[in-house]
């Protein structure tokens, strides 16, 4: 294999691929990136056997071939070369020689034949979606995913498709975010799949161009997404997501409307003196005011009163301040609507008009 490529052409695809490669590998070859050069294209592949990214780059080829190169070393070489540098890449037996101007490098490689194949089942469903729309849906929900929870279906994100409606749901058992949107055309089928946590974070990072049209193919076990010159594939979580619809089937107190920025600023100030571990704050709600207060083991205290209009019985309820801040920060409207369940089992935070984004947070005992 032998070719010449401009630094900028290979750097971005290489960075996108290296992020899925785990630093500590049980199989040494998984620390490498697979490079396959053909007539007029160079194909780069990286995987951790759960997620795979393939990038295709157009090149003027000298000789075809395939090899696997140490991913991070190759990336660092390309990254630290000057802008616009021409990189000459030449395979010599089990080594590759990389040269650019006065710089020369020799990397020990592993044969491409030993690179593990990413197993995928047949992908029978597909749909198209705008990248900007999909990224917004991911970013509005992904922060609620659990991390290393024993209920492994919570360490991921539910994608629910019902004809032309798409719904994303994430929860860590203490809070939940739900985002709904519509596709441009009806699909004529219903499906529920769970993305694993790492795949969600990687995918959100890859969707950097909001105008791109994505092609999404999936089955019950796998998903494949075409993003311009990239192909992103991931295994799916083999489990059933709990029925979250029951949380809506209860009685609620009257909603409280409050300026988003006012509430956000007050929460941020009061939270300074909350318990560092639990971050608990108390909301005391009366017909005219919302009092936010907290205290900590060092006997520091903070409280702030906000003027509201509320019709209903006074109530007191405590929450993790960070959960409330995450919810309020993700609202698009200037007004936040807080609706507390009449048995104080949960609080809904959403927007007054088109309710595409909903956040539910469970209270805590202080």
N, C-alpha and C positions, 0 to 999 in steps of 0.2 A: 504494500500500500504506500502510495506517495502522492502528496498534493500540496498546494499552497493556498492559504486562506488569510483573509484580513482579520485582525484581532477582534474588531467589533462584531463581525458576523458570527463568530463562535462563542464569544464571551457570554452574552445573555442566555442562549440556550443551555450552555454549560452550567451557569449559575442556577437556572431553573431546575435542572436535572439533579445537581449535587445536593440540593436541599432535601430530597427524599431518601438519599443514601445515608444510612445510619453510620455513626462514627465507629461504633464497636460492632463488629460482625463475627458471627460464628463461621461463616464461609468467607475466606479472604477475597474471593472473586466478586462478592457483592459490594466491596469497597471500590470496585472499578466501574468505569463507564464503558459500555460496549460501543465500538465505532465500526460502522460498516460503510465503506466507500464503494459506490457504483458509478455508472456512466457519468452522470452529471449531478449526483447528490451525495451528501454525507449524512448518515443516520446515526444519531447519538441516543443511547438507551441507558436509563438508570432505574434500579428497582430495589426494594427491600422485601420483595415477594408478596407484600400486601398492596403496595402502590407501585405503579410504573409510569414513567414519563418518557415518551419518544419524541425527539425533535429532528426535523428534516431541514437541511441547509443545502442550498444550491451552490455547487462548486465547479471549477474547471479541473477535471481530474487528469492526473498523469497515469497512475496505475491503480486498479481496484484491489480490494482486500478487506480483511476484518481482523480486529484485535481488541483486547480490553486493556484500558489504561488506568492507572491509579487516579481516581476522580479528583480528589482534593489537591494533589500535587499538580496535576495538569491544569486545574482551574487557577491555582496560585501563580503558575508560570504565565498563563495567558493574562491574568489580571494585572500582574506587575510589569508586563511589557508596556512600552510607551503607546499612546493613542495612535491609531492608524498603522501600527506595525504589521508587516507581512510575516506570517508564520509558515515556515516550511516544515512539513511533517513527513517523516520517512520511517517505514518499518524495516527493521533488520533482524530477522529471526525472532527471538523472544524479547527484543528491545525496540523502543522507538527513539529516533533522533529528532529533536525539536530545535530548530534554529531560527533566529530572527536578528538581522543585522550582525552585531558582534556577540550576541548571546547564543550559547549552545548548551543543550541539555540532553541527557540520555536517561530514559525511564525503563525500569524492568517491568515487563507486562506478562499477562496470562493469556493463553489461547482463547479465541472467541468460541470454539466448540464446547468449552466447559461452562459457558455462561448459562445460568438456569433459565428455563422457559417460564414465562408468566402464564399460569393456567387460567383460561377463561372459558366459561360456558357460552352457549349460543345466546346472543343478545337479541331477544325477540321484540322488545319495545323500543320506540324512539320518539323524540320530540325535538323541536327547535326552540331556542329561547335567546333573547338578547343578553349579552354578557353583563351589561350595566344593571339590568333588572335582577339577574340571578345573584350578582355580587351583593347588591343591596339586601336581598332576602337573606343571604348567608350572614352578612355583617350584623343584621338586626337580631339574629338568633344565636349565632355560634358561641357567644360569651356565656350562655347558660348551660352549655354542655358540661357534664360531669367529667372529672379527671380521675381515672383509676377507681371508679366505683365498682363494688362487687356485682351490682346489677348492670352488667356490661352493655345492655342496650341503651343506658343513659350516657355512656361514653361515646356518644354519637349524635346524629341529627336525623330526624324523621323527615323524609320527603314524601308527601301525600299528593297524588295526582288523581283528580276526578274530572274526566272529560277535558274541559278548558280551564279548570281551576287548579292552581298549584298552592300547596300549603307546606310551610316549613315549621317544624316544632323542635325545640330543644329544652331540656330540663335536667337539673341536678338533684331533684327531689325536694329542694327548698324553694325553688322558683322555676318559672316556665316562661318562655317567649314563643309567641305564635305570629307568623307572618303569612298573609294571604295575598295572592295576586292572580291575574288571569293570563293565559297564553293567547297567542294571536289566533289560534284555531283549535277547534274541538278535536280531541284525540280518540274519543269513542271507547276509552277503557279506564279502569280504575286500578291504581297500584300504590303500594306502600313499601318503601325501602328505607333502610337505615344506613347512612354514611358513617364510617368510623371517624373518630375525632381527628386523627392526623390527616386523613384525606380532606376533611372539611377545611382545615387550616391551610393546607397546601393549595387547594383549589381556589380559596379566597385570594391567596397571594398571586396566583397565576392570572386571575381575571383583571388585568391592569388596563385594558382598553374597553371602555363602556360601549363602543359602537360595534364590537365584534358580534357576529351571529354564531351561537354555539349549536353544535349537533350533539345530542345526548342519546346514547344507546344503553339499555340496561336489561338485566334479567333479575331473577331473585337473588343471585349470588354476586354478580359483577356489574360494574358500570364503566362506560367508556365515553369520554367527552373530547370532542375535536375543537381545539382552540387555535385558530389560524394554522401555524406550521407545527403545532404540538398535538400529541395524542396522550391524554391523561386517562389512566385506567386504575381502578381500585376494586378490591374485594369489598363486599358489603357485610354488615353485621347480620348473622343468621339468628334472628330472634324476632319476637313480636313486641311492638311498642305498646305500652299500657294505654288504655282508653282514657284519654284526658277530657272527653266530652262531659263527664259527670260533674266536673268543677263548675260548669255553667248552669247545671240543674239544681240551683239552690236560691234561697231568698237573699236579696241584697238591700243594704241601706241606700238612702238617696245619694246620688253622686255628688262629689265635691269638685268644683271647677276652680283651678288656681293657675296663675301665670307660671309657665314652665321655669323661666329663668329665676324668678323669685324663690320658688320652691327649691331649685337646684342650689342656689347660693346659700339659702338658710340651712339646708341639709349638710352642705360642705363645711359651713362654719361650726355647726353644733357637733358634727362628727369628729372634730379635732380632739375633743375631750372624752370620746367614747372609749370603752374597753378595747384595747388594741387587738385582742384575740376575737371577741364576738361582735364588735362594732355595733352594739345594740343602741337604739334610740327609741324613745316613746313618743307617740302622737296622741295628744289629748284634744278631742274634737268636741266643740260646742257649737251652738247656732251661729256664733259670730266670730269665733277664732279657732285657729289650729296652732296648738302649742307643741313645739318640737323640743324635747329635753333629753339629757343624758347625764350619766355620772360614771366614774371609774373607780377602781380599787384604791387609787391615791386620794380619793375624796374630792376630786375636781368635779365641777358641775357646769353645765351650759344649758341655756334654754332660749328659745326665740318664739315670739308670737307673730302669726300671720293672720291678716284679716280675711275671712271667708264668709260665704253665705251657705248655710247648711240647714236643711229641714229634717229633723229627726232627733232621736234620743242622743244625749251626750255619750261618747264612748272613748275608751282608752285602749290603745293597742301598740305593741312594740315590734320593731323590725330591725333587720340588719341594714345599717345605713348605706352600705356599699351596694346592696341589691336595689334599693330605691333609687340611688344615684344612677346606676347602670340603666335602669328602666327609663327614668326621666330624660337622661342624656340622649336616648335613642328615639325620642319622639320628634316628629318633623314639625308639628304645629306649635304655635306659641302658647297654647293652652293645654294643660294636663288635666285629665279627668281621673279622680281616684274614687273607686267604688268598692266599699268594704262589705263582705258577706255578713248577713245579719247575725250569724253565730260566731263572727270574728275568726273564721277559719282561713280566710285568704283576702287579699286586696288586689283588685284589678286596676291596672294603670294603662290608660289608652288615650286616644285623641277624640275630640268632640264630634268630628264629622265622619269622613270615610274611615271606617275602623279596619285598616289593613294590618296594623301592628298592635298586638296585645301583649301585655306583660302581667304575669300573675306572681305574687310573692306571698309566701306563707309567713305568719307572724312567729315571733320567738318569745320565750318567757324570760323576763329580766328579774 
